[in-house]
Amino acid sequence: MKKVSLLLFSIIILMVGCSNKLTTYKEINYKKLNEMFANKEDFILYVGSSECPKCALYTMALKRVIKKYQVEVYYIDIYKLNVEEQDELADKFNLDGVPMTLFIVDGEEKTPSNRIRGNQTYDKIVASFKKNNYIK
């Protein structure tokens, strides 16, 4: 019985230790996104859609970057937003398509030219994250 308890305890500790590693982006809703802007946070925002084939391809490469470099990325699915929210987001950032990754500093996008537009390769994502100081 003692061995079983020790084994279960070890498995739980192992699972808790492994669960802290980032393996994917964190999906957020529009309300949370606006809170992050209002709090003047620094973050990477991936704007995509569950209905977008190019987003699916981009997501595979992005998840590899997140997992390897342990970079925190927030994701908002425009398909899950209502029309008003979609329009507000598009107007705020002059979005012209998805996938799009934005680098937010102090609650705003300081350098729109640093965006990642469209489906990009793993290497291009890494280079862009480095350029924006999210990867050393």
N, CA, C and O atoms as CSV, one atom per row, in Angstrom:
chain,resi,resn,atom,element,x,y,z
A,1,MET,N,N,0.821,-1.198,0.000
A,1,MET,CA,C,0.000,0.000,0.000
A,1,MET,C,C,0.864,1.260,0.000
A,1,MET,O,O,0.555,2.246,-0.669
A,2,LYS,N,N,1.965,1.202,0.775
A,2,LYS,CA,C,2.866,2.347,0.837
A,2,LYS,C,C,3.493,2.620,-0.530
A,2,LYS,O,O,3.667,3.770,-0.932
A,3,LYS,N,N,3.829,1.534,-1.236
A,3,LYS,CA,C,4.446,1.688,-2.551
A,3,LYS,C,C,3.471,2.321,-3.541
A,3,LYS,O,O,3.860,3.163,-4.350
A,4,VAL,N,N,2.212,1.915,-3.473
A,4,VAL,CA,C,1.200,2.465,-4.370
A,4,VAL,C,C,1.009,3.956,-4.094
A,4,VAL,O,O,0.925,4.759,-5.023
A,5,SER,N,N,0.942,4.319,-2.824
A,5,SER,CA,C,0.789,5.733,-2.451
A,5,SER,C,C,1.983,6.548,-2.928
A,5,SER,O,O,1.817,7.646,-3.460
A,6,LEU,N,N,3.172,6.018,-2.741
A,6,LEU,CA,C,4.385,6.708,-3.172
A,6,LEU,C,C,4.408,6.863,-4.694
A,6,LEU,O,O,4.790,7.913,-5.212
A,7,LEU,N,N,4.000,5.821,-5.397
A,7,LEU,CA,C,3.950,5.867,-6.856
A,7,LEU,C,C,2.946,6.920,-7.337
A,7,LEU,O,O,3.254,7.704,-8.235
A,8,LEU,N,N,1.757,6.939,-6.747
A,8,LEU,CA,C,0.749,7.926,-7.118
A,8,LEU,C,C,1.226,9.342,-6.824
A,8,LEU,O,O,1.019,10.247,-7.632
A,9,PHE,N,N,1.856,9.538,-5.687
A,9,PHE,CA,C,2.389,10.845,-5.319
A,9,PHE,C,C,3.444,11.290,-6.335
A,9,PHE,O,O,3.462,12.449,-6.749
A,10,SER,N,N,4.313,10.376,-6.728
A,10,SER,CA,C,5.361,10.690,-7.708
A,10,SER,C,C,4.764,11.078,-9.058
A,10,SER,O,O,5.235,12.015,-9.703
A,11,ILE,N,N,3.737,10.364,-9.479
A,11,ILE,CA,C,3.084,10.659,-10.753
A,11,ILE,C,C,2.432,12.037,-10.714
A,11,ILE,O,O,2.527,12.802,-11.674
A,12,ILE,N,N,1.772,12.352,-9.605
A,12,ILE,CA,C,1.122,13.661,-9.465
A,12,ILE,C,C,2.158,14.774,-9.512
A,12,ILE,O,O,1.953,15.775,-10.198
A,13,ILE,N,N,3.258,14.619,-8.800
A,13,ILE,CA,C,4.324,15.627,-8.795
A,13,ILE,C,C,4.882,15.805,-10.209
A,13,ILE,O,O,5.109,16.931,-10.653
A,14,LEU,N,N,5.096,14.711,-10.900
A,14,LEU,CA,C,5.612,14.763,-12.267
A,14,LEU,C,C,4.645,15.497,-13.193
A,14,LEU,O,O,5.064,16.317,-14.011
A,15,MET,N,N,3.360,15.203,-13.062
A,15,MET,CA,C,2.356,15.848,-13.910
A,15,MET,C,C,2.263,17.342,-13.625
A,15,MET,O,O,2.136,18.139,-14.555
A,16,VAL,N,N,2.322,17.726,-12.374
A,16,VAL,CA,C,2.256,19.143,-12.012
A,16,VAL,C,C,3.488,19.867,-12.540
A,16,VAL,O,O,3.375,20.979,-13.056
A,17,GLY,N,N,4.641,19.262,-12.418
A,17,GLY,CA,C,5.877,19.874,-12.914
A,17,GLY,C,C,5.867,20.057,-14.415
A,17,GLY,O,O,6.362,21.067,-14.915
A,18,CYS,N,N,5.318,19.107,-15.142
A,18,CYS,CA,C,5.284,19.188,-16.601
A,18,CYS,C,C,4.204,20.134,-17.107
A,18,CYS,O,O,4.318,20.668,-18.211
A,19,SER,N,N,3.180,20.345,-16.330
A,19,SER,CA,C,2.067,21.156,-16.811
A,19,SER,C,C,2.398,22.640,-16.893
A,19,SER,O,O,1.631,23.398,-17.487
A,20,ASN,N,N,3.502,23.077,-16.323
A,20,ASN,CA,C,3.872,24.484,-16.365
A,20,ASN,C,C,4.539,24.881,-17.672
A,20,ASN,O,O,4.744,26.070,-17.918
A,21,LYS,N,N,4.876,23.931,-18.502
A,21,LYS,CA,C,5.521,24.238,-19.778
A,21,LYS,C,C,4.473,24.696,-20.787
A,21,LYS,O,O,3.395,24.113,-20.898
A,22,LEU,N,N,4.817,25.749,-21.516
A,22,LEU,CA,C,3.919,26.246,-22.555
A,22,LEU,C,C,4.022,25.357,-23.788
A,22,LEU,O,O,5.121,25.043,-24.246
A,23,THR,N,N,2.881,24.956,-24.318
A,23,THR,CA,C,2.870,24.140,-25.525
A,23,THR,C,C,1.979,24.736,-26.602
A,23,THR,O,O,2.032,24.321,-27.759
A,24,THR,N,N,1.170,25.700,-26.226
A,24,THR,CA,C,0.281,26.334,-27.191
A,24,THR,C,C,-0.055,27.744,-26.722
A,24,THR,O,O,0.352,28.167,-25.640
A,25,TYR,N,N,-0.788,28.448,-27.536
A,25,TYR,CA,C,-1.211,29.799,-27.184
A,25,TYR,C,C,-2.347,29.747,-26.160
A,25,TYR,O,O,-2.934,28.693,-25.919
A,26,LYS,N,N,-2.644,30.902,-25.565
A,26,LYS,CA,C,-3.758,31.016,-24.624
A,26,LYS,C,C,-4.888,31.758,-25.328
A,26,LYS,O,O,-4.744,32.925,-25.691
A,27,GLU,N,N,-6.006,31.074,-25.516
A,27,GLU,CA,C,-7.137,31.722,-26.172
A,27,GLU,C,C,-7.835,32.662,-25.190
A,27,GLU,O,O,-8.105,32.296,-24.046
A,28,ILE,N,N,-8.119,33.864,-25.651
A,28,ILE,CA,C,-8.795,34.860,-24.823
A,28,ILE,C,C,-10.025,35.380,-25.555
A,28,ILE,O,O,-10.154,35.234,-26.770
A,29,ASN,N,N,-10.923,35.988,-24.792
A,29,ASN,CA,C,-12.095,36.596,-25.412
A,29,ASN,C,C,-11.871,38.098,-25.576
A,29,ASN,O,O,-10.844,38.629,-25.154
A,30,TYR,N,N,-12.822,38.765,-26.181
A,30,TYR,CA,C,-12.675,40.189,-26.482
A,30,TYR,C,C,-12.595,41.034,-25.210
A,30,TYR,O,O,-11.860,42.020,-25.160
A,31,LYS,N,N,-13.346,40.648,-24.196
A,31,LYS,CA,C,-13.322,41.386,-22.924
A,31,LYS,C,C,-11.931,41.319,-22.297
A,31,LYS,O,O,-11.397,42.337,-21.855
A,32,LYS,N,N,-11.348,40.130,-22.260
A,32,LYS,CA,C,-10.003,39.954,-21.695
A,32,LYS,C,C,-8.986,40.753,-22.510
A,32,LYS,O,O,-8.083,41.366,-21.940
A,33,LEU,N,N,-9.122,40.751,-23.819
A,33,LEU,CA,C,-8.206,41.505,-24.678
A,33,LEU,C,C,-8.254,42.998,-24.335
A,33,LEU,O,O,-7.214,43.645,-24.216
A,34,ASN,N,N,-9.448,43.530,-24.180
A,34,ASN,CA,C,-9.584,44.944,-23.833
A,34,ASN,C,C,-9.019,45.256,-22.452
A,34,ASN,O,O,-8.483,46.343,-22.235
A,35,GLU,N,N,-9.134,44.312,-21.515
A,35,GLU,CA,C,-8.527,44.489,-20.189
A,35,GLU,C,C,-7.007,44.572,-20.309
A,35,GLU,O,O,-6.367,45.380,-19.636
A,36,MET,N,N,-6.440,43.738,-21.163
A,36,MET,CA,C,-4.991,43.744,-21.361
A,36,MET,C,C,-4.534,45.070,-21.966
A,36,MET,O,O,-3.491,45.601,-21.585
A,37,PHE,N,N,-5.309,45.601,-22.902
A,37,PHE,CA,C,-4.995,46.917,-23.470
A,37,PHE,C,C,-5.090,47.994,-22.397
A,37,PHE,O,O,-4.200,48.836,-22.277
A,38,ALA,N,N,-6.168,47.968,-21.620
A,38,ALA,CA,C,-6.390,48.980,-20.580
A,38,ALA,C,C,-5.301,48.939,-19.512
A,38,ALA,O,O,-4.919,49.975,-18.966
A,39,ASN,N,N,-4.798,47.728,-19.215
A,39,ASN,CA,C,-3.730,47.564,-18.220
A,39,ASN,C,C,-2.348,47.857,-18.796
A,39,ASN,O,O,-1.336,47.729,-18.107
A,40,LYS,N,N,-2.321,48.250,-20.066
A,40,LYS,CA,C,-1.071,48.599,-20.754
A,40,LYS,C,C,-0.028,47.476,-20.674
A,40,LYS,O,O,1.147,47.709,-20.394
A,41,GLU,N,N,-0.499,46.261,-20.928
A,41,GLU,CA,C,0.373,45.087,-20.875
A,41,GLU,C,C,1.192,44.955,-22.159
A,41,GLU,O,O,0.837,45.494,-23.208
A,42,ASP,N,N,2.290,44.226,-22.043
A,42,ASP,CA,C,3.106,43.827,-23.191
A,42,ASP,C,C,2.750,42.373,-23.498
A,42,ASP,O,O,2.764,41.530,-22.602
A,43,PHE,N,N,2.432,42.079,-24.752
A,43,PHE,CA,C,2.095,40.702,-25.099
A,43,PHE,C,C,2.106,40.507,-26.606
A,43,PHE,O,O,2.092,41.461,-27.384
A,44,ILE,N,N,2.132,39.245,-26.986
A,44,ILE,CA,C,2.013,38.868,-28.394
A,44,ILE,C,C,0.566,38.448,-28.614
A,44,ILE,O,O,0.031,37.627,-27.869
A,45,LEU,N,N,-0.060,39.009,-29.631
A,45,LEU,CA,C,-1.447,38.689,-29.950
A,45,LEU,C,C,-1.521,38.044,-31.327
A,45,LEU,O,O,-1.138,38.638,-32.335
A,46,TYR,N,N,-2.019,36.828,-31.343
A,46,TYR,CA,C,-2.259,36.115,-32.594
A,46,TYR,C,C,-3.750,36.243,-32.903
A,46,TYR,O,O,-4.591,35.781,-32.131
A,47,VAL,N,N,-4.072,36.867,-34.027
A,47,VAL,CA,C,-5.453,37.010,-34.477
A,47,VAL,C,C,-5.656,36.009,-35.603
A,47,VAL,O,O,-4.961,36.049,-36.618
A,48,GLY,N,N,-6.611,35.114,-35.412
A,48,GLY,CA,C,-6.854,34.086,-36.409
A,48,GLY,C,C,-8.312,33.677,-36.417
A,48,GLY,O,O,-9.169,34.363,-35.861
A,49,SER,N,N,-8.579,32.554,-37.051
A,49,SER,CA,C,-9.940,32.042,-37.128
A,49,SER,C,C,-9.909,30.527,-37.224
A,49,SER,O,O,-9.080,29.946,-37.925
A,50,SER,N,N,-10.823,29.905,-36.509
A,50,SER,CA,C,-10.934,28.449,-36.568
A,50,SER,C,C,-11.445,27.990,-37.937
A,50,SER,O,O,-11.402,26.799,-38.246
A,51,GLU,N,N,-11.921,28.911,-38.742
A,51,GLU,CA,C,-12.453,28.596,-40.069
A,51,GLU,C,C,-11.459,28.885,-41.195
A,51,GLU,O,O,-11.815,28.792,-42.370
A,52,CYS,N,N,-10.227,29.230,-40.852
A,52,CYS,CA,C,-9.243,29.699,-41.831
A,52,CYS,C,C,-8.171,28.628,-42.092
A,52,CYS,O,O,-7.427,28.282,-41.174
A,53,PRO,N,N,-8.076,28.097,-43.317
A,53,PRO,CA,C,-7.063,27.085,-43.621
A,53,PRO,C,C,-5.622,27.583,-43.428
A,53,PRO,O,O,-4.773,26.837,-42.939
A,54,LYS,N,N,-5.342,28.834,-43.807
A,54,LYS,CA,C,-3.991,29.371,-43.622
A,54,LYS,C,C,-3.655,29.513,-42.144
A,54,LYS,O,O,-2.503,29.350,-41.742
A,55,CYS,N,N,-4.670,29.820,-41.336
A,55,CYS,CA,C,-4.459,29.922,-39.884
A,55,CYS,C,C,-4.060,28.560,-39.314
A,55,CYS,O,O,-3.205,28.479,-38.432
A,56,ALA,N,N,-4.673,27.508,-39.813
A,56,ALA,CA,C,-4.352,26.161,-39.330
A,56,ALA,C,C,-2.888,25.827,-39.613
A,56,ALA,O,O,-2.209,25.249,-38.765
A,57,LEU,N,N,-2.406,26.186,-40.788
A,57,LEU,CA,C,-1.001,25.942,-41.129
A,57,LEU,C,C,-0.071,26.793,-40.265
A,57,LEU,O,O,0.930,26.301,-39.744
A,58,TYR,N,N,-0.410,28.059,-40.120
A,58,TYR,CA,C,0.398,28.971,-39.301
A,58,TYR,C,C,0.441,28.498,-37.846
A,58,TYR,O,O,1.489,28.545,-37.201
A,59,THR,N,N,-0.697,28.047,-37.342
A,59,THR,CA,C,-0.787,27.595,-35.952
A,59,THR,C,C,0.193,26.462,-35.669
A,59,THR,O,O,0.791,26.417,-34.594
A,60,MET,N,N,0.363,25.552,-36.618
A,60,MET,CA,C,1.301,24.440,-36.407
A,60,MET,C,C,2.718,24.960,-36.182
A,60,MET,O,O,3.404,24.512,-35.263
A,61,ALA,N,N,3.155,25.891,-37.002
A,61,ALA,CA,C,4.502,26.460,-36.847
A,61,ALA,C,C,4.596,27.288,-35.566
A,61,ALA,O,O,5.596,27.210,-34.852
A,62,LEU,N,N,3.571,28.074,-35.272
A,62,LEU,CA,C,3.561,28.912,-34.072
A,62,LEU,C,C,3.650,28.065,-32.806
A,62,LEU,O,O,4.385,28.409,-31.880
A,63,LYS,N,N,2.911,26.968,-32.760
A,63,LYS,CA,C,2.953,26.095,-31.575
A,63,LYS,C,C,4.352,25.523,-31.358
A,63,LYS,O,O,4.785,25.362,-30.217
A,64,ARG,N,N,5.055,25.218,-32.439
A,64,ARG,CA,C,6.437,24.726,-32.305
A,64,ARG,C,C,7.328,25.791,-31.682
A,64,ARG,O,O,8.165,25.483,-30.833
A,65,VAL,N,N,7.152,27.045,-32.099
A,65,VAL,CA,C,7.934,28.157,-31.538
A,65,VAL,C,C,7.605,28.330,-30.060
A,65,VAL,O,O,8.504,28.464,-29.229
A,66,ILE,N,N,6.318,28.327,-29.736
A,66,ILE,CA,C,5.887,28.485,-28.338
A,66,ILE,C,C,6.499,27.394,-27.472
A,66,ILE,O,O,7.030,27.672,-26.396
A,67,LYS,N,N,6.426,26.161,-27.939
A,67,LYS,CA,C,6.932,25.031,-27.156
A,67,LYS,C,C,8.449,25.092,-26.986
A,67,LYS,O,O,8.959,24.889,-25.884
A,68,LYS,N,N,9.164,25.367,-28.064
A,68,LYS,CA,C,10.629,25.375,-27.987
A,68,LYS,C,C,11.158,26.538,-27.160
A,68,LYS,O,O,12.066,26.359,-26.347
A,69,TYR,N,N,10.603,27.720,-27.358
A,69,TYR,CA,C,11.140,28.922,-26.718
A,69,TYR,C,C,10.355,29.374,-25.486
A,69,TYR,O,O,10.718,30.355,-24.837
A,70,GLN,N,N,9.275,28.652,-25.169
A,70,GLN,CA,C,8.446,28.980,-24.003
A,70,GLN,C,C,8.000,30.442,-24.023
A,70,GLN,O,O,8.135,31.169,-23.039
A,71,VAL,N,N,7.469,30.844,-25.164
A,71,VAL,CA,C,6.977,32.203,-25.369
A,71,VAL,C,C,5.464,32.197,-25.159
A,71,VAL,O,O,4.756,31.336,-25.682
A,72,GLU,N,N,4.984,33.161,-24.394
A,72,GLU,CA,C,3.547,33.263,-24.149
A,72,GLU,C,C,2.894,34.073,-25.268
A,72,GLU,O,O,3.286,35.207,-25.546
A,73,VAL,N,N,1.893,33.468,-25.901
A,73,VAL,CA,C,1.167,34.100,-26.999
A,73,VAL,C,C,-0.326,34.009,-26.685
A,73,VAL,O,O,-0.819,32.963,-26.263
A,74,TYR,N,N,-1.030,35.107,-26.894
A,74,TYR,CA,C,-2.479,35.130,-26.703
A,74,TYR,C,C,-3.147,35.071,-28.066
A,74,TYR,O,O,-2.671,35.658,-29.038
A,75,TYR,N,N,-4.263,34.350,-28.116
A,75,TYR,CA,C,-4.967,34.120,-29.379
A,75,TYR,C,C,-6.407,34.590,-29.257
A,75,TYR,O,O,-7.078,34.320,-28.261
A,76,ILE,N,N,-6.870,35.287,-30.268
A,76,ILE,CA,C,-8.287,35.630,-30.344
A,76,ILE,C,C,-8.820,35.138,-31.681
A,76,ILE,O,O,-8.255,35.425,-32.737
A,77,ASP,N,N,-9.916,34.394,-31.615
A,77,ASP,CA,C,-10.547,33.814,-32.798
A,77,ASP,C,C,-11.624,34.780,-33.283
A,77,ASP,O,O,-12.660,34.936,-32.636
A,78,ILE,N,N,-11.381,35.424,-34.414
A,78,ILE,CA,C,-12.344,36.415,-34.903
A,78,ILE,C,C,-13.690,35.780,-35.241
A,78,ILE,O,O,-14.716,36.460,-35.255
A,79,TYR,N,N,-13.685,34.483,-35.512
A,79,TYR,CA,C,-14.923,33.771,-35.820
A,79,TYR,C,C,-15.847,33.725,-34.602
A,79,TYR,O,O,-17.064,33.606,-34.744
A,80,LYS,N,N,-15.262,33.819,-33.408
A,80,LYS,CA,C,-16.050,33.760,-32.175
A,80,LYS,C,C,-16.499,35.146,-31.692
A,80,LYS,O,O,-17.217,35.250,-30.698
A,81,LEU,N,N,-16.085,36.199,-32.384
A,81,LEU,CA,C,-16.487,37.555,-32.011
A,81,LEU,C,C,-17.784,37.926,-32.722
A,81,LEU,O,O,-18.081,37.421,-33.805
A,82,ASN,N,N,-18.552,38.817,-32.097
A,82,ASN,CA,C,-19.731,39.315,-32.806
A,82,ASN,C,C,-19.269,40.361,-33.828
A,82,ASN,O,O,-18.106,40.763,-33.826
A,83,VAL,N,N,-20.171,40.790,-34.686
A,83,VAL,CA,C,-19.817,41.696,-35.782
A,83,VAL,C,C,-19.231,43.003,-35.253
A,83,VAL,O,O,-18.258,43.516,-35.806
A,84,GLU,N,N,-19.813,43.539,-34.194
A,84,GLU,CA,C,-19.314,44.796,-33.619
A,84,GLU,C,C,-17.880,44.637,-33.114
A,84,GLU,O,O,-17.037,45.504,-33.342
A,85,GLU,N,N,-17.609,43.523,-32.427
A,85,GLU,CA,C,-16.254,43.271,-31.912
A,85,GLU,C,C,-15.262,43.090,-33.056
A,85,GLU,O,O,-14.141,43.597,-33.000
A,86,GLN,N,N,-15.678,42.366,-34.093
A,86,GLN,CA,C,-14.813,42.186,-35.261
A,86,GLN,C,C,-14.462,43.531,-35.888
A,86,GLN,O,O,-13.306,43.786,-36.225
A,87,ASP,N,N,-15.465,44.382,-36.039
A,87,ASP,CA,C,-15.238,45.705,-36.638
A,87,ASP,C,C,-14.312,46.555,-35.779
A,87,ASP,O,O,-13.414,47.218,-36.299
A,88,GLU,N,N,-14.527,46.539,-34.458
A,88,GLU,CA,C,-13.681,47.319,-33.549
A,88,GLU,C,C,-12.228,46.862,-33.629
A,88,GLU,O,O,-11.310,47.679,-33.697
A,89,LEU,N,N,-12.033,45.543,-33.619
A,89,LEU,CA,C,-10.677,44.991,-33.679
A,89,LEU,C,C,-10.015,45.339,-35.018
A,89,LEU,O,O,-8.854,45.745,-35.060
A,90,ALA,N,N,-10.762,45.177,-36.093
A,90,ALA,CA,C,-10.229,45.486,-37.425
A,90,ALA,C,C,-9.870,46.966,-37.549
A,90,ALA,O,O,-8.838,47.313,-38.124
A,91,ASP,N,N,-10.718,47.829,-37.012
A,91,ASP,CA,C,-10.448,49.273,-37.073
A,91,ASP,C,C,-9.260,49.666,-36.206
A,91,ASP,O,O,-8.418,50.465,-36.616
A,92,LYS,N,N,-9.198,49.102,-35.008
A,92,LYS,CA,C,-8.128,49.458,-34.064
A,92,LYS,C,C,-6.753,49.140,-34.644
A,92,LYS,O,O,-5.806,49.908,-34.474
A,93,PHE,N,N,-6.652,47.995,-35.336
A,93,PHE,CA,C,-5.349,47.545,-35.828
A,93,PHE,C,C,-5.243,47.521,-37.345
A,93,PHE,O,O,-4.257,47.025,-37.890
A,94,ASN,N,N,-6.243,48.048,-38.026
A,94,ASN,CA,C,-6.219,48.053,-39.479
A,94,ASN,C,C,-5.926,46.647,-40.019
A,94,ASN,O,O,-5.072,46.457,-40.885
A,95,LEU,N,N,-6.658,45.679,-39.482
A,95,LEU,CA,C,-6.461,44.287,-39.891
A,95,LEU,C,C,-7.010,44.088,-41.294
A,95,LEU,O,O,-8.135,44.482,-41.600
A,96,ASP,N,N,-6.197,43.474,-42.135
A,96,ASP,CA,C,-6.623,43.228,-43.503
A,96,ASP,C,C,-6.676,41.745,-43.835
A,96,ASP,O,O,-6.821,41.370,-44.998
A,97,GLY,N,N,-6.560,40.910,-42.824
A,97,GLY,CA,C,-6.642,39.473,-43.031
A,97,GLY,C,C,-6.072,38.719,-41.851
A,97,GLY,O,O,-5.476,39.301,-40.945
A,98,VAL,N,N,-6.264,37.419,-41.878
A,98,VAL,CA,C,-5.713,36.527,-40.856
A,98,VAL,C,C,-5.033,35.370,-41.566
A,98,VAL,O,O,-5.401,35.043,-42.695
A,99,PRO,N,N,-4.061,34.750,-40.940
A,99,PRO,CA,C,-3.546,35.012,-39.593
A,99,PRO,C,C,-2.705,36.288,-39.544
A,99,PRO,O,O,-2.095,36.705,-40.529
A,100,MET,N,N,-2.702,36.878,-38.368
A,100,MET,CA,C,-1.931,38.098,-38.126
A,100,MET,C,C,-1.436,38.037,-36.680
A,100,MET,O,O,-2.203,37.746,-35.763
A,101,THR,N,N,-0.167,38.311,-36.494
A,101,THR,CA,C,0.407,38.343,-35.151
A,101,THR,C,C,0.931,39.743,-34.887
A,101,THR,O,O,1.702,40.297,-35.670
A,102,LEU,N,N,0.492,40.307,-33.758
A,102,LEU,CA,C,0.836,41.677,-33.385
A,102,LEU,C,C,1.680,41.662,-32.117
A,102,LEU,O,O,1.504,40.804,-31.251
A,103,PHE,N,N,2.587,42.610,-32.019
A,103,PHE,CA,C,3.439,42.744,-30.835
A,103,PHE,C,C,2.986,43.996,-30.089
A,103,PHE,O,O,3.211,45.119,-30.538
A,104,ILE,N,N,2.349,43.783,-28.951
A,104,ILE,CA,C,1.738,44.861,-28.179
A,104,ILE,C,C,2.682,45.281,-27.056
A,104,ILE,O,O,3.159,44.446,-26.288
A,105,VAL,N,N,2.946,46.583,-26.972
A,105,VAL,CA,C,3.819,47.146,-25.939
A,105,VAL,C,C,3.054,48.273,-25.250
A,105,VAL,O,O,2.531,49.176,-25.904
A,106,ASP,N,N,2.998,48.209,-23.936
A,106,ASP,CA,C,2.253,49.213,-23.158
A,106,ASP,C,C,0.816,49.357,-23.656
A,106,ASP,O,O,0.277,50.462,-23.723
A,107,GLY,N,N,0.208,48.226,-24.002
A,107,GLY,CA,C,-1.194,48.228,-24.398
A,107,GLY,C,C,-1.488,48.712,-25.801
A,107,GLY,O,O,-2.649,48.921,-26.154
A,108,GLU,N,N,-0.450,48.896,-26.613
A,108,GLU,CA,C,-0.696,49.308,-27.998
A,108,GLU,C,C,0.386,48.760,-28.927
A,108,GLU,O,O,1.481,48.395,-28.501
A,109,GLU,N,N,0.042,48.718,-30.188
A,109,GLU,CA,C,1.001,48.252,-31.192
A,109,GLU,C,C,1.865,49.438,-31.609
A,109,GLU,O,O,1.405,50.340,-32.308
A,110,LYS,N,N,3.115,49.425,-31.174
A,110,LYS,CA,C,4.020,50.551,-31.446
A,110,LYS,C,C,4.557,50.530,-32.878
A,110,LYS,O,O,4.756,51.577,-33.495
A,111,THR,N,N,4.787,49.319,-33.394
A,111,THR,CA,C,5.424,49.198,-34.703
A,111,THR,C,C,4.653,48.214,-35.585
A,111,THR,O,O,5.002,47.035,-35.636
A,112,PRO,N,N,3.615,48.678,-36.278
A,112,PRO,CA,C,2.837,47.783,-37.138
A,112,PRO,C,C,3.672,47.072,-38.205
A,112,PRO,O,O,3.293,45.997,-38.669
A,113,SER,N,N,4.790,47.657,-38.594
A,113,SER,CA,C,5.632,47.019,-39.613
A,113,SER,C,C,6.273,45.729,-39.103
A,113,SER,O,O,6.772,44.935,-39.901
A,114,ASN,N,N,6.269,45.507,-37.784
A,114,ASN,CA,C,6.838,44.284,-37.213
A,114,ASN,C,C,5.854,43.120,-37.183
A,114,ASN,O,O,6.217,42.025,-36.754
A,115,ARG,N,N,4.655,43.326,-37.615
A,115,ARG,CA,C,3.641,42.272,-37.603
A,115,ARG,C,C,4.096,41.044,-38.389
A,115,ARG,O,O,4.937,41.124,-39.284
A,116,ILE,N,N,3.519,39.926,-38.027
A,116,ILE,CA,C,3.657,38.722,-38.853
A,116,ILE,C,C,2.337,38.602,-39.603
A,116,ILE,O,O,1.284,38.404,-38.998
A,117,ARG,N,N,2.403,38.724,-40.917
A,117,ARG,CA,C,1.198,38.690,-41.754
A,117,ARG,C,C,1.134,37.369,-42.511
A,117,ARG,O,O,2.116,36.929,-43.110
A,118,GLY,N,N,-0.024,36.755,-42.472
A,118,GLY,CA,C,-0.244,35.545,-43.248
A,118,GLY,C,C,0.477,34.331,-42.684
A,118,GLY,O,O,1.098,34.388,-41.623
A,119,ASN,N,N,0.378,33.243,-43.415
A,119,ASN,CA,C,1.023,31.995,-43.017
A,119,ASN,C,C,2.527,32.120,-43.246
A,119,ASN,O,O,2.972,32.310,-44.378
A,120,GLN,N,N,3.303,32.016,-42.179
A,120,GLN,CA,C,4.756,32.137,-42.273
A,120,GLN,C,C,5.426,30.871,-41.752
A,120,GLN,O,O,4.814,30.086,-41.028
A,121,THR,N,N,6.665,30.685,-42.119
A,121,THR,CA,C,7.418,29.506,-41.706
A,121,THR,C,C,7.877,29.645,-40.256
A,121,THR,O,O,7.882,30.734,-39.682
A,122,TYR,N,N,8.254,28.527,-39.699
A,122,TYR,CA,C,8.808,28.472,-38.344
A,122,TYR,C,C,9.971,29.454,-38.205
A,122,TYR,O,O,10.021,30.226,-37.247
A,123,ASP,N,N,10.907,29.426,-39.159
A,123,ASP,CA,C,12.087,30.299,-39.093
A,123,ASP,C,C,11.719,31.780,-39.138
A,123,ASP,O,O,12.333,32.594,-38.449
A,124,LYS,N,N,10.731,32.128,-39.939
A,124,LYS,CA,C,10.307,33.533,-40.011
A,124,LYS,C,C,9.626,33.974,-38.719
A,124,LYS,O,O,9.784,35.117,-38.288
A,125,ILE,N,N,8.874,33.072,-38.107
A,125,ILE,CA,C,8.239,33.397,-36.825
A,125,ILE,C,C,9.312,33.616,-35.767
A,125,ILE,O,O,9.256,34.590,-35.017
A,126,VAL,N,N,10.289,32.717,-35.703
A,126,VAL,CA,C,11.385,32.853,-34.736
A,126,VAL,C,C,12.115,34.175,-34.960
A,126,VAL,O,O,12.388,34.902,-34.005
A,127,ALA,N,N,12.429,34.488,-36.204
A,127,ALA,CA,C,13.146,35.737,-36.512
A,127,ALA,C,C,12.344,36.958,-36.064
A,127,ALA,O,O,12.906,37.913,-35.528
A,128,SER,N,N,11.054,36.922,-36.281
A,128,SER,CA,C,10.206,38.048,-35.888
A,128,SER,C,C,10.114,38.172,-34.368
A,128,SER,O,O,10.136,39.281,-33.833
A,129,PHE,N,N,10.011,37.047,-33.675
A,129,PHE,CA,C,9.974,37.071,-32.206
A,129,PHE,C,C,11.299,37.609,-31.659
A,129,PHE,O,O,11.315,38.342,-30.670
A,130,LYS,N,N,12.405,37.242,-32.304
A,130,LYS,CA,C,13.714,37.763,-31.879
A,130,LYS,C,C,13.798,39.264,-32.134
A,130,LYS,O,O,14.254,40.017,-31.273
A,131,LYS,N,N,13.366,39.692,-33.296
A,131,LYS,CA,C,13.402,41.113,-33.653
A,131,LYS,C,C,12.616,41.958,-32.647
A,131,LYS,O,O,12.974,43.103,-32.369
A,132,ASN,N,N,11.546,41.380,-32.109
A,132,ASN,CA,C,10.694,42.087,-31.156
A,132,ASN,C,C,11.046,41.775,-29.701
A,132,ASN,O,O,10.297,42.105,-28.782
A,133,ASN,N,N,12.203,41.134,-29.513
A,133,ASN,CA,C,12.762,40.850,-28.181
A,133,ASN,C,C,11.929,39.908,-27.313
A,133,ASN,O,O,11.940,40.025,-26.087
A,134,TYR,N,N,11.214,38.983,-27.933
A,134,TYR,CA,C,10.501,37.966,-27.170
A,134,TYR,C,C,11.309,36.677,-27.075
A,134,TYR,O,O,11.030,35.815,-26.243
A,135,ILE,N,N,12.311,36.559,-27.939
A,135,ILE,CA,C,13.256,35.446,-27.898
A,135,ILE,C,C,14.645,36.060,-27.922
A,135,ILE,O,O,14.919,36.972,-28.704
A,136,LYS,N,N,15.513,35.559,-27.067
A,136,LYS,CA,C,16.900,36.070,-27.026
A,136,LYS,C,C,17.752,35.341,-28.033
A,136,LYS,O,O,18.944,35.623,-28.153
